[in-house]
Amino acid sequence: MGIKLINIGFGNIVSANRIIAIVSPESAPIKRNIQEARDRGMLIDATYGRRTRAVIITDSDHI
């Protein structure tokens, strides 16, 4: 069966079976989720200083 990996850019990959949702970072609830994840230490920033184009929510509660 094998693990499927998704390239999210800049050499970063995510396991496809761990992804719950891919959402826009523009809405207020998602911005709140991002801030809460940052406070809990569960935010993984893969933007390398560039603009965030999508937010990936995983089953391990990482954003």
N, C-alpha and C positions, 0 to 999 in steps of 0.2 A: 504494500500500500504506500508507503513513503510519505514524508512530510512535505507539504507545499509551502514554499516561502514566497512572500510578496516583497518586492523591492520598493521601498518608500523614499528612495533618493539619497544621494550623498553617501552611498555605501551602507545604508541601513536596511535591514530586512526584518519582517515580522512573519511569524507563523500564521498561515491563513486560518487554521482551525481555532486560533485564540481570539480572532477579531469578532466583536459583537456588532459594531456599527462604525461607519465612517460618516462624519457629519461636518457641516459648515461651522467655522469658528465665529461667525458673525452674530449669532443670536445670544441674547442675555443669559438664558439658562446654561448654554454651553460655556460661556465666559465664566459663569459662576462655578461650573464643574471644573474648569481648568484651574481657577484660583484655589478651590478646595483641594484638588489633587496636589497642587504645588505646596500647600500648607502641610499636607500629610506626607509629602515626600514620594508621591506616586506619579509625578509628572515626568515624562521622558521627552525632552526637547530635542528633536531631530532636525531642526530648521537651520542650524548653523548660522543664526543671526538673520536669516531671511524671513520674509513674510509668511505667516502660517496660512496655508491654503486648505487644509483639511485636518480634522481631529479624529484620531483613531481611538476607539474605546475597546478595551480588551476584557476578557473574562476574569482576569486577575485584578481588575479594578485599576489598572494602569491607564493613563491617558497620554 
